[in-house]
Amino acid sequence: MPSRLRSITLLLILLTPSLASAQQSPAPSSSSKTKQKSEQHVRPSRPAAPETGEGTYHNAHFGFTYQPPYGWVERTRQMQEDGNDSSKSQLLLAVFERPPEATGDTVNSAVIITAETVASYPGLKTAADYMGPVTELTTGKGFKVAHEPYEYLVGTRPLVRSDFVKDLGQLTMHQSSLVLLEKHFIVSFTFIGGSEDEVEELIEKLSVRGAKSQ
């Protein structure tokens, strides 16, 4: 399984158990929430390009910037795979509202950004082609397709987007995946939240430069 898809699988594995136990546990106290939020200010551990600005991830190579919500927990290094060939695939950023191992009474919102060489997918010509494997994996984890792949503008840059939902009893998990092709790589952005509005707010923090000839 390509590394980007392994990253999403790991993300879902990390999130789902804590959500299952959260529905049987009391909500965390305000002091514990404060502790969780202050645990680690977002600072990506291995950016593909120098970052500037407190908590902002800049990737000059692929031409995008992401500003995680203040106080989110960064887990990029922990989710990276040992021995992974960075020339073929890279986990660029993995941030969570609270530590994945911590329980809570809400969906643990998250943003995962990865890059994978187009050569990993023989015959892939467009970003939309990549949505087939993404949809297969995501629905295999219990999600349902809310919106089939469609063009979505981030600024002036067209990306391909697909939306999913998963029923967790008292909670509903929403996931949106955005994909672009840049410098012979597939760059994908996965956003998870407890509502459509929350996911939209997370997506709004993404900035992508206009297309350039490759």
C-alpha positions in Angstrom: 0.0 0.0 0.0 1.5 3.4 -0.9 2.8 5.4 2.0 0.2 8.2 1.8 -2.6 5.7 2.1 -0.8 4.0 5.0 -0.7 7.5 6.7 -4.4 7.9 6.4 -4.9 4.3 7.7 -2.8 5.2 10.7 -4.7 8.4 11.3 -8.0 6.6 11.3 -6.6 3.9 13.7 -5.3 6.6 16.0 -8.6 8.5 16.1 -11.3 5.8 16.2 -10.4 4.0 19.4 -10.2 7.2 21.4 -13.6 8.3 20.0 -15.1 4.9 20.9 -14.0 5.2 24.5 -14.8 8.8 24.7 -18.5 8.1 24.4 -18.4 6.1 27.5 -16.2 8.5 29.5 -16.9 11.8 31.2 -15.9 14.9 29.4 -12.4 16.2 30.3 -12.3 18.9 32.8 -11.4 22.5 31.8 -8.0 22.1 33.4 -7.2 18.9 31.4 -8.3 20.6 28.2 -6.0 23.5 29.0 -3.1 21.0 29.6 -3.8 19.2 26.3 -3.8 22.4 24.3 -0.7 23.7 25.9 1.2 20.4 25.6 3.0 21.3 22.3 2.6 24.4 20.1 2.6 23.4 16.4 6.0 23.4 14.8 6.4 20.8 12.1 9.4 18.6 12.8 10.7 18.1 9.2 9.4 20.7 6.8 10.3 20.3 3.1 11.3 23.9 3.1 12.2 26.5 5.8 9.2 27.7 7.8 8.7 31.2 9.0 6.2 32.6 11.5 5.1 31.0 14.7 3.2 27.7 14.0 2.9 28.2 10.3 4.0 25.5 7.9 5.5 26.8 4.6 6.4 24.5 1.8 8.1 26.4 -1.0 8.9 23.3 -3.1 5.2 22.4 -3.5 4.0 26.0 -3.2 1.6 26.0 -0.2 1.2 27.3 3.3 -0.9 25.9 6.1 -1.7 27.6 9.4 -2.9 25.1 12.0 -5.3 26.3 14.7 -3.4 27.7 17.8 -2.5 25.1 20.4 -2.9 22.0 18.2 -0.5 19.1 18.7 2.0 18.2 16.0 2.7 14.5 15.5 4.6 14.5 12.1 7.7 12.8 13.4 5.8 10.0 15.3 3.8 9.1 12.1 6.8 9.1 9.8 7.9 5.6 8.7 11.5 4.5 9.4 13.4 3.9 6.2 10.9 5.6 4.0 12.4 7.0 0.8 11.6 10.7 0.9 12.3 11.0 -2.9 9.1 8.9 -3.4 6.9 9.8 -0.5 6.8 12.3 2.4 4.6 12.9 5.3 4.8 16.7 5.4 2.5 17.6 8.3 0.3 15.8 10.9 -1.5 17.9 13.4 -4.3 17.2 15.9 -6.6 19.1 18.1 -5.5 17.0 21.0 -3.1 14.1 21.3 -4.4 11.1 19.4 -4.0 8.9 22.5 -6.1 11.2 24.6 -9.9 10.6 25.0 -12.5 13.3 24.7 -16.2 13.9 24.1 -15.7 15.4 20.6 -14.1 14.3 17.3 -10.3 14.7 17.5 -10.0 17.1 14.5 -6.8 16.6 12.4 -5.0 17.7 9.3 -2.6 15.4 7.4 -0.5 16.6 4.4 1.5 14.2 2.3 3.3 14.1 -1.0 3.8 11.0 -3.1 5.5 10.6 -6.5 3.2 10.2 -9.5 5.4 7.3 -10.6 4.0 5.3 -7.7 0.7 5.1 -9.7 1.3 3.8 -13.3 -1.2 5.4 -15.6 -2.1 8.2 -13.2 -2.5 11.4 -15.3 -4.8 13.7 -13.2 -5.4 14.5 -9.5 -8.9 13.0 -10.0 -7.3 9.6 -10.8 -5.9 9.5 -7.3 -9.3 9.7 -5.7 -10.1 6.1 -6.6 -7.6 4.6 -4.1 -8.5 7.3 -1.5 -12.2 6.5 -1.7 -11.6 2.8 -1.6 -9.5 3.1 1.6 -11.7 5.6 3.3 -14.9 3.7 2.7 -13.2 0.6 3.9 -12.7 2.3 7.3 -16.5 2.8 7.6 -16.9 6.2 6.0 -19.6 6.9 3.4 -19.1 9.2 0.4 -20.9 12.5 1.0 -19.7 14.1 -2.3 -18.0 12.4 -5.2 -14.8 14.0 -6.5 -15.2 17.6 -7.7 -13.1 20.6 -8.6 -12.5 22.9 -5.7 -10.6 26.2 -5.8 -8.1 27.2 -3.1 -7.5 30.8 -4.0 -7.0 30.6 -7.8 -5.6 27.1 -7.8 -8.0 24.3 -8.8 -7.7 21.1 -6.6 -9.8 17.9 -6.6 -11.9 17.3 -3.5 -14.0 14.5 -2.1 -16.0 14.5 1.1 -16.8 11.6 3.5 -18.8 11.0 6.8 -18.7 8.3 9.4 -21.4 7.7 12.1 -19.9 7.2 15.5 -23.2 7.0 17.4 -23.5 10.3 19.2 -20.9 11.8 17.0 -20.3 12.1 13.3 -16.8 12.3 11.8 -16.4 14.4 8.6 -13.4 14.0 6.3 -12.5 16.0 3.2 -9.5 15.1 1.0 -8.0 17.6 -1.4 -5.4 16.6 -4.0 -3.2 18.5 -6.5 -0.4 17.5 -8.8 2.8 19.5 -8.4 6.4 18.8 -9.7 5.5 15.2 -10.6 4.2 14.6 -7.1 0.7 14.0 -5.7 0.2 16.4 -2.8 -2.8 15.5 -0.7 -4.5 17.3 2.2 -6.8 15.4 4.5 -9.0 17.3 6.9 -11.0 15.7 9.7 -13.5 17.4 12.0 -16.8 17.0 13.9 -18.9 19.0 11.5 -18.9 20.3 7.9 -18.4 23.8 9.2 -15.3 22.8 11.2 -13.8 21.0 8.2 -14.4 24.1 6.0 -12.7 26.3 8.6 -9.7 24.0 8.5 -9.6 24.1 4.7 -9.7 27.9 4.8 -6.3 27.9 6.6 -4.7 26.4 3.4 -3.1 28.6 0.9 -1.8 27.3 -2.5 0.0 29.3 -5.1 -1.2 29.4 -8.7 -0.2 26.8 -11.2 3.2 27.0 -12.9 4.6 25.1 -15.8 6.6 22.0 -14.6 
